[in-house]
Amino acid sequence: MTLKLAIATTLVLSTQAFAQNSIDTIIEKYNVAHCKSELSALASDIIGEKKHRLLVSNQTSKGDFESLLVSGVLEYKDRQSHIIFSMSHSGGHCDVAYKESFAVKNPCIVVREEVFKKWLFKGKLNDQTHVFSHKRDDKFIGYMTSTKDGSYCLVSRQKTAS
């Protein structure tokens, strides 16, 4: 009985740890000196309560210049996405951004209605890639690229918070 209780407690605690936003842990572990609140706020807004895993891909710190690149995976109910958070600080100015990409097993015309319905059409990069901006935030940009056979759609979203 005690063993079952210990296992159940471990599972609950590990699930809770997995669900927490780990960008703050990374900021602390890697001694990020600049743009901490901006990076934490953006990550919290994007990740929310979703399950995720983050990995520091690159960190540079030389004098007043500091940069951090964090990549990871973000879990939704129906898919997973790749996500990248970037931060750079130079001359007293912070640049913080994220980019997220995922594939959808639907033609882009369907995805347009599901994901980007209220976004403004900005243009085309080529015949397969369309660009959109969020109608309330022009720093929030979306891309849709159709596969050659049109059965899948690659979706990317990016936002700068500088």
C-alpha positions in Angstrom: 0.0 0.0 0.0 2.8 2.4 0.9 4.6 1.7 -2.4 1.4 2.4 -4.4 1.0 5.7 -2.5 4.7 6.7 -3.2 4.3 5.8 -6.9 1.1 7.8 -7.2 2.7 10.8 -5.4 5.7 10.7 -7.7 3.5 10.5 -10.8 1.4 13.5 -9.7 4.5 15.6 -8.8 6.3 14.8 -12.1 3.1 15.6 -14.1 2.9 19.0 -12.3 6.5 19.7 -12.9 6.1 18.9 -16.6 3.1 21.3 -16.9 4.9 24.3 -15.3 6.5 26.9 -17.6 10.2 26.0 -17.5 11.5 29.3 -19.0 11.9 30.8 -15.5 14.0 27.8 -14.5 16.2 28.3 -17.6 16.6 32.0 -16.8 17.8 31.2 -13.3 20.0 28.2 -14.2 21.8 30.1 -17.0 22.1 33.3 -15.0 20.3 35.4 -17.6 21.1 39.0 -16.6 18.9 41.0 -19.1 15.4 40.9 -20.5 14.2 38.4 -17.9 10.8 39.8 -17.3 10.1 40.3 -21.1 11.2 36.7 -21.9 9.3 35.2 -19.0 6.1 37.2 -19.9 6.2 36.1 -23.6 6.9 32.5 -22.7 4.1 32.5 -20.1 1.7 34.0 -22.7 2.6 31.4 -25.3 3.0 28.3 -23.2 0.3 28.9 -20.6 -0.5 25.6 -18.9 0.4 23.4 -21.9 2.8 20.6 -21.5 6.2 21.5 -22.9 9.9 20.8 -22.9 12.6 23.4 -23.4 16.3 23.2 -24.2 18.9 25.9 -24.3 20.3 25.8 -27.8 22.8 28.8 -27.4 23.8 31.4 -24.9 26.3 34.2 -25.4 27.3 36.9 -22.9 30.1 39.4 -23.6 30.0 42.7 -21.8 26.8 44.5 -22.4 25.7 42.0 -25.1 23.7 38.9 -24.1 21.7 36.5 -26.1 19.8 33.3 -25.4 18.2 30.8 -27.8 15.8 28.2 -26.3 14.1 25.5 -28.4 11.5 23.1 -27.4 8.2 21.2 -28.0 4.8 22.4 -27.0 1.9 20.0 -26.7 -1.7 20.8 -27.7 -4.7 18.5 -27.5 -4.5 17.6 -31.2 -0.8 18.2 -32.1 2.7 19.1 -31.1 4.6 22.1 -32.2 8.3 23.1 -32.4 8.9 26.4 -30.6 11.9 28.7 -30.3 12.3 31.6 -27.9 15.1 34.1 -28.6 16.4 37.0 -26.5 19.1 39.5 -27.2 20.3 42.5 -25.2 22.6 45.2 -26.5 23.0 48.8 -25.7 20.3 48.8 -23.1 17.7 47.4 -25.5 15.9 44.1 -25.3 14.7 42.0 -28.3 12.6 39.1 -27.3 10.7 36.8 -29.8 9.2 33.4 -30.4 8.5 31.3 -33.4 6.3 28.2 -33.5 5.8 25.7 -36.3 3.5 22.7 -36.7 2.0 20.6 -39.5 -1.8 20.1 -40.0 -3.3 17.3 -42.0 -5.6 19.5 -43.8 -5.3 21.8 -46.9 -4.2 25.3 -46.1 -7.6 26.7 -47.1 -9.2 24.8 -44.2 -6.4 25.9 -41.8 -7.0 29.5 -42.9 -10.5 29.3 -41.6 -9.5 27.5 -38.4 -6.3 29.2 -37.4 -6.1 32.5 -39.3 -9.7 33.4 -39.8 -9.5 36.8 -38.1 -6.0 37.6 -39.2 -5.2 40.1 -42.0 -3.8 38.8 -45.3 -0.4 40.5 -45.8 0.8 38.8 -49.0 2.3 35.8 -50.6 5.9 34.7 -50.5 5.3 32.3 -53.4 2.4 30.2 -54.8 2.4 27.9 -51.7 3.1 30.4 -48.8 0.8 33.0 -47.5 1.5 35.6 -44.8 -0.9 37.0 -42.3 -0.8 39.4 -39.3 -2.9 39.4 -36.3 -5.5 42.2 -36.6 -4.8 43.5 -33.0 -1.0 43.0 -33.0 1.0 43.7 -36.1 4.1 42.1 -34.4 2.3 38.7 -34.5 2.8 37.2 -37.9 1.6 33.9 -39.3 2.7 31.8 -42.3 0.9 28.9 -44.1 2.7 26.7 -46.6 0.9 24.0 -48.6 2.6 20.7 -49.4 2.9 19.9 -53.1 -0.1 17.6 -53.1 -2.1 20.0 -50.9 -3.0 17.5 -48.2 -0.9 19.1 -45.4 -0.3 22.6 -44.3 2.8 23.8 -42.5 1.9 26.6 -40.1 4.4 29.0 -38.5 3.6 31.9 -36.1 6.1 34.4 -34.7 5.8 37.3 -32.4 8.3 40.0 -31.2 7.9 41.6 -27.9 10.6 44.2 -28.1 
